């Protein structure tokens, strides 16, 4: 037997028991007559005690052990003279009678501790060592708990888990496909799925009525902290439902997962339209853990010979509570921030509402106290508050102010990682105009149903057509999105037409789906949650990378296994591929 217990299991109730433990050497302390070793495994740490007076040879061997050696020990559980309340085994230690080295270890390239000296690249190169560290280990354990809680909820609600293919047909879904050549079909290629979208719709046609899958998806796009070329979705679809049914079902899923994994009770799930989200927050995924909503003051600012305001399409402000005590240096830093390429704004106007009832702005030359007070009234500014104002093109200004809003919230400690604020964003535009291609693209995907009352606008005013689409936002991150789907062939053909597909192109790309709609397709809709992102938010982090066992870097490379890599010439020949 290699072990009877794990290293996080023993406590005072086990005193006088003979046990066998195995694990990794975390730390060695040589105190002359005594040597202590912290033995670590996935479950915790147990202290091992070696006495030079009782077992000199054993103690000498223990002193030769290096960090990360894998060892097996036998011994008796005894009560510790100096207890350690920081670990779950801190009341006991093992009086070692036998020590076996199972495997030696080189000196690790970084310390295997909570606070490590390893940078991102070196930790990714030796990811199997990084996972031994508690923070990464705990992230992966959280991920496993989220997966279990998700499955339990969906199965309880009659969802059926169905696997869909990974080798599929390339279809236009927004991002670049990863392409896989077919040896048996020369000159032909599979694509890896960006999502199982068409397959889950076909499952609805097949009568499977409630489907789910925790599934890998693949997108060949530029990366950042919250993106990976392969990622995981909680993919769901339901038949004979309307939008309200779907929102209620997946509010329930979110409540269940947060309760089971984090012990958090979620209250309301507010709902706002896409237009409201852009007007109030300048973002379609607003963080509502804090206030600081946008206040439009265009009509209060124009006509005073201040060209910045007079020539602006929009003048909009945020109220920073208690911000009147910001120093000039602090305000200058804010101005410097908004001029960075990340924000791209030209300038910022401020107005302080002092505790003595006076106000002071950077545009006092153009606006008297009466005017400044009208801004305060509109923005609900009180004594001690700071009003920050931007002006210009509507879309650009909203985007810049949204970035500033989040920046200030970070600075002021308003984005608490232990607070969870969900929000549904509804009624997205069905289409968005692409200046490069000079045509409309689906904001979500081509299978999203327009609102019935807006269908006639497809011909006259396509940009005004709203979709039966919805996103679930949590703490300023989109964690899920979906829509009611088109289930009628005629409407789907009309949608393809407005997306610039010819009849031949639509048939070539999606003929299988169109044909399926002719065999009794039920009304259906669904949602997909970003599983990695949900785990990261629940773990209180922005990046998804440390919630994936073996992630890629920002170049899409796995530097641990050196992938992607070249392949042999004979493999290329088998695939009928010739490199330039």
C-alpha positions as CSV (number, residue, x, y, z in Angstrom):
1,X,0.0,0.0,0.0
2,X,1.4,3.4,-1.0
3,X,-0.8,5.4,1.3
4,X,-3.6,4.9,3.8
5,X,-4.5,8.6,4.1
6,X,-4.0,11.8,2.1
7,X,-2.0,14.8,3.4
8,X,-5.1,16.9,4.3
9,X,-7.0,14.2,6.1
10,X,-5.5,13.6,9.6
11,X,-6.5,15.4,12.7
12,X,-6.5,15.0,16.5
13,X,-8.9,12.1,16.3
14,X,-6.2,10.1,14.5
15,X,-3.6,10.4,17.3
16,X,-1.8,7.0,18.0
17,X,-2.8,5.6,14.6
18,X,-0.2,4.1,12.4
19,X,-0.5,5.6,8.9
20,X,1.2,5.7,5.5
21,X,1.4,9.0,3.6
22,X,2.8,9.8,0.2
23,X,3.4,13.1,-1.5
24,X,5.9,15.8,-2.5
25,X,8.4,17.5,-0.2
26,X,7.2,21.1,0.2
27,X,9.8,22.3,2.7
28,X,12.5,20.9,5.0
29,X,13.5,22.5,8.4
30,X,16.7,21.3,10.1
31,X,16.7,22.2,13.8
32,X,19.7,20.2,15.0
33,X,18.2,17.3,17.0
34,X,15.0,17.4,15.0
35,X,14.2,17.7,11.3
36,X,10.7,18.6,10.1
37,X,9.3,18.1,6.6
38,X,6.1,19.5,5.1
39,X,4.6,16.8,2.9
40,X,2.2,18.0,0.3
41,X,-0.4,16.4,-2.0
42,X,-3.6,17.7,-3.7
43,X,-5.5,17.6,-0.4
44,X,-3.2,19.5,1.9
45,X,0.1,19.5,4.0
46,X,1.1,17.2,6.9
47,X,4.2,17.8,9.0
48,X,6.6,14.9,9.3
49,X,9.0,14.7,12.4
50,X,12.4,13.0,12.4
51,X,14.3,12.7,15.7
52,X,18.2,12.4,15.4
53,X,18.4,10.8,18.9
54,X,15.8,8.1,18.1
55,X,16.5,7.4,14.4
56,X,19.8,9.0,13.3
57,X,20.0,7.2,9.9
58,X,16.4,8.1,9.1
59,X,16.9,11.7,10.1
60,X,20.1,11.9,8.0
61,X,18.2,10.6,5.0
62,X,15.4,13.1,5.5
63,X,18.0,16.0,5.5
64,X,19.1,14.9,2.1
65,X,15.6,15.3,0.6
66,X,15.2,18.2,-1.9
67,X,12.1,20.2,-2.8
68,X,9.5,18.2,-4.8
69,X,11.0,14.8,-4.1
70,X,8.2,12.2,-4.1
71,X,8.4,10.2,-0.9
72,X,6.5,7.6,1.1
73,X,6.5,7.5,4.9
74,X,5.2,5.2,7.6
75,X,4.7,6.4,11.2
76,X,2.5,7.3,14.1
77,X,0.2,10.2,14.4
78,X,1.1,12.3,17.4
79,X,-0.1,15.6,18.8
80,X,1.9,18.6,17.8
81,X,3.5,20.6,20.7
82,X,3.1,23.9,18.7
83,X,-0.1,23.7,16.7
84,X,-0.5,25.4,13.3
85,X,-4.1,26.7,12.9
86,X,-3.3,27.8,9.3
87,X,-3.6,24.2,7.9
88,X,-6.2,21.6,8.5
89,X,-3.7,19.1,9.8
90,X,-2.1,21.6,12.2
91,X,-3.0,19.7,15.4
92,X,-0.9,16.7,14.5
93,X,2.4,15.5,13.0
94,X,3.7,12.1,11.9
95,X,6.5,10.6,13.9
96,X,8.2,8.9,11.0
97,X,9.5,5.3,11.3
98,X,10.1,4.5,7.7
99,X,11.0,6.7,4.7
100,X,11.1,5.7,1.0
101,X,12.2,7.9,-1.9
102,X,9.8,7.2,-4.7
103,X,11.3,9.7,-7.1
104,X,13.9,12.4,-7.0
105,X,13.3,15.9,-8.4
106,X,15.4,18.5,-10.1
107,X,15.3,21.9,-8.6
108,X,12.1,23.5,-9.9
109,X,12.4,26.5,-12.2
110,X,10.2,28.5,-9.8
111,X,9.0,28.0,-6.3
112,X,5.9,25.8,-5.8
113,X,4.2,28.2,-3.4
114,X,1.1,30.4,-3.4
115,X,3.2,33.4,-4.2
116,X,5.7,32.2,-6.8
117,X,8.7,33.9,-8.4
118,X,7.8,32.4,-11.8
119,X,6.5,34.6,-14.7
120,X,3.6,33.7,-17.0
121,X,5.8,32.2,-19.7
122,X,7.9,30.0,-17.4
123,X,4.8,28.8,-15.5
124,X,3.1,27.9,-18.8
125,X,6.2,26.0,-20.0
126,X,6.2,24.0,-16.8
127,X,2.4,23.9,-16.4
128,X,2.5,20.5,-14.6
129,X,4.5,22.2,-11.9
130,X,2.3,25.3,-11.8
131,X,-0.8,23.1,-11.2
132,X,0.9,21.9,-8.0
133,X,0.5,25.4,-6.6
134,X,-2.6,26.0,-4.5
135,X,-4.0,28.9,-6.5
136,X,-4.1,27.0,-9.8
137,X,-5.1,23.8,-8.1
138,X,-8.1,25.6,-6.4
139,X,-9.1,27.1,-9.8
140,X,-9.3,23.7,-11.4
141,X,-11.2,22.3,-8.4
142,X,-13.7,25.2,-8.7
143,X,-14.0,24.5,-12.5
144,X,-14.9,20.8,-11.7
145,X,-17.5,21.9,-9.1
146,X,-19.1,24.3,-11.6
147,X,-19.3,21.5,-14.2
148,X,-20.9,19.1,-11.7
149,X,-23.4,21.8,-10.5
150,X,-24.3,22.6,-14.1
151,X,-24.9,19.0,-15.1
152,X,-27.0,18.4,-12.0
153,X,-29.3,21.3,-12.6
154,X,-29.8,20.6,-16.3
155,X,-30.4,16.9,-15.9
156,X,-32.9,17.7,-13.1
157,X,-34.7,19.9,-15.6
158,X,-34.9,17.1,-18.2
159,X,-32.1,18.2,-20.4
160,X,-30.3,15.5,-22.4
161,X,-26.5,15.6,-22.9
162,X,-25.7,14.9,-26.5
163,X,-22.3,15.0,-28.1
164,X,-22.0,16.7,-31.5
165,X,-19.1,16.3,-34.0
166,X,-15.8,18.1,-33.9
167,X,-15.0,17.5,-37.6
168,X,-17.6,19.6,-39.4
169,X,-18.2,21.9,-42.4
170,X,-16.7,25.3,-42.5
171,X,-19.5,27.9,-42.2
172,X,-19.4,31.7,-41.7
173,X,-20.0,32.4,-38.0
174,X,-18.0,35.5,-37.4
175,X,-14.5,34.2,-36.6
176,X,-12.0,32.3,-38.7
177,X,-12.3,28.5,-38.6
178,X,-9.6,26.1,-37.7
179,X,-9.2,23.9,-40.8
180,X,-8.4,20.2,-40.8
181,X,-7.4,18.6,-44.1
182,X,-9.0,15.3,-45.1
183,X,-6.5,12.5,-46.3
184,X,-9.4,10.3,-47.5
185,X,-11.0,13.2,-49.5
186,X,-8.1,14.9,-51.3
187,X,-8.5,18.7,-51.5
188,X,-11.3,18.7,-49.0
189,X,-11.3,20.1,-45.5
190,X,-13.1,19.8,-42.2
191,X,-13.5,22.7,-39.9
192,X,-13.4,22.6,-36.1
193,X,-16.7,24.0,-34.7
194,X,-16.9,27.6,-33.5
195,X,-20.0,26.4,-31.7
196,X,-22.4,23.4,-32.2
197,X,-25.1,25.9,-33.4
198,X,-26.5,24.1,-36.4
199,X,-26.3,20.7,-34.8
200,X,-28.2,21.7,-31.7
201,X,-30.9,23.2,-34.0
202,X,-31.0,19.9,-35.9
203,X,-31.5,18.1,-32.5
204,X,-34.5,20.3,-31.9
205,X,-35.9,19.2,-35.3
206,X,-35.1,15.6,-34.2
207,X,-37.4,16.0,-31.3
208,X,-34.8,16.1,-28.5
209,X,-36.5,19.2,-27.1
210,X,-34.0,19.9,-24.2
211,X,-30.3,19.5,-25.2
212,X,-27.1,20.5,-23.4
213,X,-23.4,19.9,-23.8
214,X,-20.3,21.1,-22.0
215,X,-18.3,21.4,-25.2
216,X,-15.0,22.6,-26.7
217,X,-15.3,25.3,-29.4
218,X,-12.6,26.7,-31.6
219,X,-12.0,30.1,-33.1
220,X,-8.9,31.2,-34.9
221,X,-8.9,34.8,-33.8
222,X,-6.5,37.3,-32.1
223,X,-6.2,36.5,-28.4
224,X,-6.3,38.5,-25.2
225,X,-6.6,37.6,-21.5
226,X,-10.2,36.4,-21.7
227,X,-9.8,34.5,-25.0
228,X,-8.3,31.2,-26.0
229,X,-8.3,29.5,-29.4
230,X,-10.1,26.6,-27.8
231,X,-12.6,27.3,-25.1
232,X,-15.5,25.6,-23.4
233,X,-19.2,26.4,-23.6
234,X,-22.3,25.3,-21.7
235,X,-24.3,24.8,-24.8
236,X,-28.1,24.5,-24.5
237,X,-31.2,24.5,-26.7
238,X,-34.9,24.1,-25.9
239,X,-38.0,23.5,-28.1
240,X,-41.6,24.9,-27.7
241,X,-40.3,27.9,-25.7
242,X,-40.4,31.6,-25.9
243,X,-37.8,34.1,-24.7
244,X,-39.3,34.3,-21.2
245,X,-39.0,30.5,-20.7
246,X,-35.3,30.6,-21.6
247,X,-34.5,33.5,-19.4
248,X,-36.2,31.9,-16.4
249,X,-34.5,28.5,-17.0
250,X,-31.0,30.0,-17.1
251,X,-31.6,32.4,-14.3
252,X,-32.2,29.2,-12.4
253,X,-29.0,27.7,-13.6
254,X,-27.0,30.7,-12.6
255,X,-28.6,30.8,-9.2
256,X,-28.0,27.1,-8.7
257,X,-24.3,27.2,-9.7
258,X,-23.5,30.3,-7.5
259,X,-25.3,28.8,-4.6
260,X,-23.7,25.3,-4.9
261,X,-20.2,26.4,-5.6
262,X,-19.8,29.8,-3.8
263,X,-22.7,29.7,-1.3
264,X,-24.0,33.0,-2.8
265,X,-27.7,33.7,-3.0
266,X,-28.5,35.8,-6.1
267,X,-31.5,38.1,-5.8
268,X,-32.9,40.0,-8.8
269,X,-31.8,39.6,-12.4
270,X,-32.5,43.1,-13.8
271,X,-33.4,43.4,-17.5
272,X,-32.5,46.3,-19.8
273,X,-32.5,46.7,-23.5
274,X,-29.4,47.0,-25.6
275,X,-30.3,50.6,-26.3
276,X,-30.6,51.3,-22.6
277,X,-27.3,49.6,-21.8
278,X,-25.5,51.8,-24.4
279,X,-27.3,55.0,-23.2
280,X,-26.7,54.3,-19.4
281,X,-23.3,52.6,-19.5
282,X,-21.8,52.9,-23.1
283,X,-21.5,49.1,-23.1
284,X,-23.6,46.0,-23.9
285,X,-22.1,44.2,-20.9
286,X,-22.3,46.8,-18.1
287,X,-20.9,46.2,-14.7
288,X,-23.7,47.1,-12.3
289,X,-21.9,46.3,-9.0
290,X,-21.6,50.1,-8.7
291,X,-23.6,53.1,-9.9
292,X,-21.9,55.8,-11.9
293,X,-24.5,55.7,-14.7
294,X,-24.2,58.0,-17.7
295,X,-26.1,61.2,-17.7
296,X,-26.8,63.0,-21.0
297,X,-26.5,66.7,-20.6
298,X,-26.3,67.8,-24.2
299,X,-29.2,70.2,-24.0
300,X,-27.8,71.8,-20.9
301,X,-24.4,72.5,-22.4
302,X,-24.8,73.8,-25.9
303,X,-25.3,77.4,-26.9
304,X,-22.6,78.9,-24.6
305,X,-19.9,79.5,-27.2
306,X,-17.9,76.5,-26.1
307,X,-17.1,74.7,-29.3
308,X,-16.3,71.4,-27.7
309,X,-19.9,71.1,-26.5
310,X,-21.5,73.1,-29.3
311,X,-20.1,70.9,-32.1
312,X,-20.7,67.6,-30.2
313,X,-23.3,65.0,-31.1
314,X,-23.4,64.0,-27.5
315,X,-22.4,65.5,-24.1
316,X,-22.4,62.9,-21.4
317,X,-21.2,62.8,-17.8
318,X,-20.7,60.4,-14.8
319,X,-21.0,61.3,-11.2
320,X,-18.0,60.2,-9.1
321,X,-19.3,60.1,-5.5
322,X,-16.9,61.8,-3.1
323,X,-14.6,62.7,-6.0
324,X,-14.5,66.5,-5.2
325,X,-11.5,65.7,-2.9
326,X,-9.4,64.5,-5.9
327,X,-6.2,66.6,-6.2
328,X,-5.2,68.3,-9.4
329,X,-2.5,65.6,-9.8
330,X,-5.2,62.9,-9.5
331,X,-7.3,64.6,-12.1
332,X,-4.3,65.1,-14.4
333,X,-3.7,61.3,-14.2
334,X,-7.3,60.7,-15.2
335,X,-6.9,63.0,-18.2
336,X,-3.7,61.2,-19.2
337,X,-5.5,57.9,-19.0
338,X,-8.3,58.9,-21.3
339,X,-5.8,60.1,-23.9
340,X,-4.1,56.7,-24.1
341,X,-4.7,54.5,-27.2
342,X,-6.7,52.2,-24.9
343,X,-9.4,54.9,-24.5
344,X,-8.6,57.2,-27.4
345,X,-10.5,60.3,-26.1
346,X,-9.3,63.8,-26.9
347,X,-10.1,65.4,-23.6
348,X,-12.1,65.6,-20.4
349,X,-14.0,68.3,-18.6
350,X,-14.5,68.2,-14.8
351,X,-16.7,70.0,-12.3
352,X,-16.1,69.7,-8.6
353,X,-19.1,70.3,-6.2
354,X,-17.3,71.3,-3.0
355,X,-18.5,70.5,0.5
356,X,-19.0,74.3,1.1
357,X,-21.6,74.5,-1.6
358,X,-19.4,76.1,-4.3
359,X,-18.5,74.5,-7.6
360,X,-15.3,74.7,-9.7
361,X,-14.9,73.4,-13.2
362,X,-12.3,73.4,-16.0
363,X,-14.7,75.4,-18.1
364,X,-15.8,78.2,-15.6
365,X,-15.0,80.7,-18.4
366,X,-18.0,79.5,-20.4
367,X,-20.4,78.2,-17.8
368,X,-21.5,80.1,-14.7
369,X,-22.5,78.6,-11.4
370,X,-26.1,78.4,-12.3
371,X,-25.3,76.3,-15.4
372,X,-22.9,74.1,-13.4
373,X,-25.7,73.6,-10.8
374,X,-28.1,72.5,-13.6
375,X,-25.6,69.7,-14.5
376,X,-25.5,68.7,-10.8
377,X,-29.2,68.5,-10.6
378,X,-29.4,66.3,-13.7
379,X,-26.7,64.0,-12.5
380,X,-27.8,63.9,-8.8
381,X,-24.5,65.4,-7.7
382,X,-24.3,66.2,-4.0
383,X,-21.7,68.2,-2.0
384,X,-18.4,66.5,-2.3
385,X,-19.1,64.9,-5.7
386,X,-17.1,65.2,-9.0
387,X,-18.7,65.3,-12.4
388,X,-16.6,64.1,-15.3
389,X,-17.8,65.1,-18.8
390,X,-17.0,63.9,-22.3
391,X,-18.3,65.2,-25.6
392,X,-18.2,64.2,-29.3
393,X,-19.5,61.5,-31.6
394,X,-22.1,59.5,-29.8
395,X,-20.7,56.0,-30.2
396,X,-17.0,56.9,-29.7
397,X,-17.8,59.1,-26.7
398,X,-19.9,56.4,-25.0
399,X,-17.2,53.9,-25.5
400,X,-14.5,56.1,-24.1
401,X,-16.5,57.1,-21.0
402,X,-17.4,53.4,-20.4
403,X,-13.7,52.6,-20.3
404,X,-13.1,55.5,-17.9
405,X,-16.0,54.4,-15.7
406,X,-14.5,50.9,-15.2
407,X,-11.0,52.4,-14.6
408,X,-12.3,54.7,-11.9
409,X,-14.3,51.9,-10.3
410,X,-11.1,49.8,-10.2
411,X,-9.2,52.8,-8.6
412,X,-11.9,53.3,-6.0
413,X,-12.3,49.7,-5.1
414,X,-15.9,49.4,-6.3
415,X,-15.5,46.2,-8.3
416,X,-15.7,43.7,-5.4
417,X,-14.8,40.2,-6.6
418,X,-17.0,38.7,-3.9
419,X,-20.1,40.6,-5.1
420,X,-22.1,39.1,-8.0
421,X,-24.4,41.3,-10.0
422,X,-26.2,39.6,-12.9
423,X,-28.0,41.5,-15.7
424,X,-30.0,40.5,-18.8
425,X,-29.4,42.7,-21.9
426,X,-32.3,42.2,-24.4
427,X,-33.4,43.4,-27.8
428,X,-30.0,43.5,-29.6
429,X,-29.9,44.8,-33.1
430,X,-30.4,41.9,-35.5
431,X,-27.8,43.3,-38.0
432,X,-24.7,45.5,-37.8
433,X,-23.1,47.3,-40.7
434,X,-19.6,46.5,-41.7
435,X,-17.7,49.4,-43.3
436,X,-15.0,47.2,-44.8
437,X,-17.4,44.8,-46.6
438,X,-20.1,47.4,-47.1
439,X,-22.8,45.1,-46.0
440,X,-24.8,44.0,-43.0
441,X,-23.6,41.1,-40.8
442,X,-25.6,39.2,-38.2
443,X,-24.7,40.6,-34.7
444,X,-25.2,37.2,-33.2
445,X,-25.4,34.6,-36.0
446,X,-27.6,34.1,-39.1
447,X,-30.1,31.9,-37.3
448,X,-31.3,34.5,-34.8
449,X,-35.0,35.4,-35.2
450,X,-36.0,39.0,-35.7
451,X,-38.8,40.3,-33.6
452,X,-42.0,39.6,-35.4
453,X,-43.1,43.3,-35.3
454,X,-39.8,44.3,-37.0
455,X,-39.6,41.8,-39.9
456,X,-41.1,44.3,-42.3
457,X,-38.2,46.7,-41.6
458,X,-35.8,44.3,-43.1
459,X,-36.5,45.8,-46.5
460,X,-36.9,49.5,-45.5
461,X,-34.6,50.0,-42.5
462,X,-32.4,46.9,-41.7
463,X,-30.4,48.6,-38.9
464,X,-33.6,49.2,-36.9
465,X,-34.6,45.5,-36.8
466,X,-34.3,44.1,-33.3
467,X,-33.5,40.5,-32.6
468,X,-35.0,38.0,-30.2
469,X,-31.6,37.9,-28.6
470,X,-30.4,38.2,-25.1
471,X,-27.1,38.2,-23.2
472,X,-26.5,37.4,-19.5
473,X,-23.9,39.7,-18.0
474,X,-22.2,39.0,-14.7
475,X,-19.9,41.6,-13.1
476,X,-19.3,43.4,-16.4
477,X,-18.6,40.2,-18.4
478,X,-20.9,38.5,-20.9
479,X,-21.2,35.0,-19.5
480,X,-24.0,33.8,-21.7
481,X,-25.8,34.7,-24.9
482,X,-28.5,33.3,-27.1
483,X,-31.7,33.9,-29.0
484,X,-34.9,32.5,-30.3
485,X,-34.0,30.8,-33.6
486,X,-35.6,31.0,-37.0
487,X,-37.4,27.8,-37.6
488,X,-39.2,28.7,-40.8
489,X,-37.4,28.1,-44.2
490,X,-39.0,31.2,-45.8
491,X,-37.8,33.5,-43.0
492,X,-34.4,31.9,-43.0
493,X,-34.0,32.5,-46.7
494,X,-35.0,36.1,-46.2
495,X,-32.4,36.4,-43.5
496,X,-29.7,35.0,-45.8
497,X,-30.7,37.4,-48.5
498,X,-30.2,40.4,-46.2
499,X,-26.8,39.0,-45.1
500,X,-25.7,39.1,-48.8
501,X,-26.0,35.3,-49.5
502,X,-27.1,34.3,-52.9
503,X,-29.6,31.4,-53.1
504,X,-26.7,29.2,-54.3
505,X,-24.4,30.3,-51.5
506,X,-27.1,29.7,-48.9
507,X,-27.8,26.3,-50.2
508,X,-24.1,25.4,-50.4
509,X,-23.4,26.5,-46.8
510,X,-26.7,25.7,-45.0
511,X,-28.8,23.6,-47.4
512,X,-28.9,20.7,-44.8
513,X,-30.5,23.0,-42.2
514,X,-33.0,24.5,-44.7
515,X,-34.0,21.0,-45.8
516,X,-34.5,20.0,-42.1
517,X,-36.9,22.9,-41.6
518,X,-39.2,21.3,-44.3
519,X,-39.7,18.3,-42.0
520,X,-41.5,19.9,-39.1
521,X,-39.1,22.2,-37.2
522,X,-40.5,23.3,-33.8
523,X,-40.1,26.8,-32.4
524,X,-36.9,26.7,-30.5
525,X,-34.2,28.8,-28.9
526,X,-31.2,28.5,-26.7
527,X,-28.2,29.9,-25.0
528,X,-24.5,29.3,-24.6
529,X,-22.5,30.1,-21.5
530,X,-18.8,30.8,-21.6
531,X,-17.8,28.2,-19.2
532,X,-14.1,29.3,-18.7
533,X,-15.2,32.9,-18.2
534,X,-17.9,31.9,-15.7
535,X,-15.3,30.0,-13.7
536,X,-12.9,33.0,-13.8
537,X,-15.6,35.4,-12.5
538,X,-16.6,33.0,-9.7
539,X,-12.9,32.7,-8.9
540,X,-12.6,36.5,-8.6
541,X,-10.3,36.9,-11.7
542,X,-10.5,38.7,-15.0
543,X,-8.4,36.2,-17.0
544,X,-9.6,32.8,-18.0
545,X,-6.1,31.4,-18.5
546,X,-5.6,30.1,-14.9
547,X,-8.9,28.2,-15.0
548,X,-7.8,26.1,-17.9
549,X,-5.5,23.2,-17.2
550,X,-3.2,23.6,-20.2
551,X,-3.9,27.0,-21.8
552,X,-2.3,28.7,-24.9
553,X,-0.3,31.9,-24.7
554,X,-1.3,35.2,-26.4
555,X,0.2,33.9,-29.7
556,X,-2.0,30.8,-29.5
557,X,1.0,28.6,-28.7
558,X,1.3,25.8,-26.1
559,X,4.9,26.4,-25.2
560,X,5.0,23.3,-22.9
561,X,4.5,20.8,-25.8
562,X,5.7,23.3,-28.5
563,X,2.5,23.4,-30.5
564,X,1.7,24.3,-33.2
565,X,4.6,22.6,-34.8
566,X,5.9,21.6,-38.3
567,X,4.9,18.2,-39.7
568,X,6.9,15.8,-41.8
569,X,7.0,16.0,-45.6
570,X,5.4,12.6,-46.0
571,X,2.5,13.7,-43.8
572,X,2.0,16.7,-46.1
573,X,2.1,14.4,-49.1
574,X,-0.5,12.2,-47.6
575,X,-2.7,15.2,-47.2
576,X,-2.0,16.6,-50.7
577,X,-0.7,19.8,-49.2
578,X,2.3,21.7,-50.5
579,X,3.8,24.5,-48.5
580,X,5.0,27.8,-50.1
